[in-house]
Amino acid sequence: MPVSEAPASQTLSRGIRILELLADAREPLTIDEIARRLEVHRSVAYRLLRTLEDHGLVVRDASGRLTLGARMAALAAGVAHDLQAEALPELTAVANELGMTCFLAVLDHDQCVTLVSVEPRHAVASVAQRPGARHPISVGAPSKAILSTLAPDQWPVPLPAALADEVAAAAAHGYATSADEVIPTVQSVAVPLRLRAPARPAAIAVVHVGGHADPAAVARRLQRSADTIRDALDG
């Protein structure tokens, strides 16, 4: 049978889905919660989790709840390594200057995925944006910023007219905004990070709760960092 026609591995698919569930969760999950979300029997979830634990991809806390393990961070560090290395100092500078969580997001099929994130050092309260977190490309400022760099026929999914208008506005203004789209009460500003192919379409963004930040001023600061990252990678 040709490789392209080989059946998918259900076990592997379920294991990957567990990692996605844990990455998206805002807190550690129990085996029962994972089994319910995966729609499998508890014993199936348990066997999958034991294998992931053996490889250091999943760990248990003192109460037995599960979260991603340190090995995941090591694997993630190998993804777009040069991009992460160049972006990290800029994300750190923005986070500390603006007092907002700053992160780098990339397009992954029909989703927007956080690649690396930095929380401000001295903020009283900040929004956690966990690396590996993902959401549909149809919501959020980073998604709009990413889509604004693509022609409509390159969009991974059809967009409603209202969203298409927002993407067009982001292309015209050079930045995108969102409020209450991905996480309730959270606002975001994002600018596209234009890199040479074969790099995936990307954006850098900040997230914050409330406040009266000027989106245009925030976008200008983000754009300076985006230019620095791009020049370092393309130079």
N, C-alpha and C positions, 0 to 999 in steps of 0.2 A: 504493500500500500504506500503511495507517495506520502512524504512527510506532511504536505499541505492538507492531506485528507485524513490524517491520523486523528482519532477521537481525542477530545480533551480529557485530562485527568480530573475526575470529580474530586478526589482527595486533595490534590494540589490546589485546585480552585477553592475548595473550602478553607484550606490553610491560609491561602492568600486573603480570602475574605475575612478571616478572623483578624489578621494583621490590620486590614483596613478598618474593621469595626473598632479595634483598640486605638488606632490612630485618630479616628473621628470622635471617639468618646471624650467627654470632658472630665471623666473620672474613671478610676479602675472599675472593671466589670467582674461579676461573679460568673462561674461556669454556667449557671442556669440562665443568666441574662444573655450570655454568648450563644448558648444552644437555642434559646428562643429567637434571637435575631437571625441566627443562621438557619433556623427552621429544621433542626436535626434533633435526634434524641440526645439526652445529656451524656450518655456513654460515648457517643460518636464525638461530641465536642471535647470530652475529656481526653480521648486518645489523640486527637489532633493537637490539643494544647500541650500534652506531655511531650510530643515530638518537637513542638516549637520551643518548649522549655529546654529540652535537651540541647538545642542549638543556640540557646541564649537569646532567642528572639522575643521571648515572653518571660516575664517573671511574676512571682506572687508577692504581695505585701504581707504584713503581719496578720491580717485578717483573712488571707487566702484569696483576696481579689487579684485580678490579673491586669497587667499593663505591659506595654512594650519594653523589651529589655535593652541593655546597653549595646548588644550586638547589632541592633537595628540602626543605631547611630553610626556605628562603624561602616555598615553597608551604605547608609545614606550619604556618608562623607565621600564615597566614591562616585556618586552621581554628579555629573557636571562639576568635577572637582575644581577646575580653574575658575569657573564662574562663582562658585561658593567662596573660594579663597579671595577673589577680588571684591566680591560684594560685602563680605563680612565687616571689614573696617568702615565702609561707607554706611552700612545699616546701623552699626554701633554709633557712629557720629550723629546720624539723623535722630536715632532713638533718644540719645542723651540731650541733644539740642532742643528737640521739640517736646520731650517728655511723653512720647507716644511709642508704642510697639511698632517697629519697622520690620518689614519682611520682603522676601523675594518670592515671587510666584511664577510658575510656568504653566503652559498649556499642555495637558495630557489627555489626548483624545477629545472627549467632550467635557472635561473637567479642568478646574483651576486648582493647582496643587502648590502648597507652600513648601519651598525647598529649604529655606533657612530663615530664622527669625531672631530678633534681638529685642528684649524689653529694656526700657529706660532704667538707668542705674538708681536714680534718686526719686522716682515718681512715687507719690503716695499710693496711687492705685493705677494699674495698667491692665490692658487686655492681653491675655495669653493667646498666642498664635502658634500652635505646636507644629513643628516641621512634619510634613507628611499629611497634614490636614487637607482635605479636599472638599470641593463643593461644585455644583454644576456651573458650567461656563456661562450660563444665562443669568447669574446673579453676582453682585459684588463689584466694587470699583476695580479691583485688579483684572477681573474678567473683561470688563468694558475696555480697559486700557489695552489689554492684549488683543481683543477683537478689533480695536481701532487701527491696528497695524496690518490687518488682513483685508483682502477684497471680499465682498459678500459671498462670492462663490467658493471662498476658502473657509468660511465659517463652518465649524464642525456640526452645528445644528441650525435649523431654521430659527430665526429670531422673530418674535412678535414685532409689529410695527413700532410700538412705543419704545421697545428696547433698541431696535435698529436706529431710531432717532437719537437715543442717548449715546450709542456708539459713534454715530456720525458727529455728534456734538463733542465727544471726547477726542475724535480725530482733529476737529477744527481747533479746539482749545488746547490740546496737548496734555490733557489730564481728565480723569474721571472721578466721580464721587458716588457714594452710596450711603444709605442710612437704613438701619433695621432690615437689611436684606439677607445677610448671612446669619448674624447673631442679633437678637433683639437689643435695642438701645445702643448698638455699636455703629459708629460712623467710620468711613474710610475715604482716603484720597489716594489715588494711584496714578503713576505715569508709566508709559510703555518703556521697556528696555529693549532697544533695537540692536540686535546682534547679527553678525553674519551667519548665513547658513553654514552648517546644518543645525545650529543652535535652535532650540525650540522658542517660539514666541514667549516673551516674558514681560514682567512688570515689577516695579518696586512700589511699595505702598506702606501707609501707616494706618493703624486702627486706634480709635480712642472712644471713650464714652462721654457723650455730651460735650460741653464746652462751647466756646465761640471762636474756634480757630478759623482763620481765613483760608478757604480751600486753595485759592490762587497762590497765596504766599507759601503754603505748605507744598504745593505742586512745584513752585520754583525751586524750593530747597531739594525736593526729591529729584528734580531734573538735573541739578548740578551733580548729584551723586550718580544718576544714571549715565550722564556724560562721562564721568570719571571711570566708571566700571567699563563702559563700552570702549573708551580709548585704551584702557589697560589691556583689554582682551584683543582688540583689533589692531593695536599698535605694532 
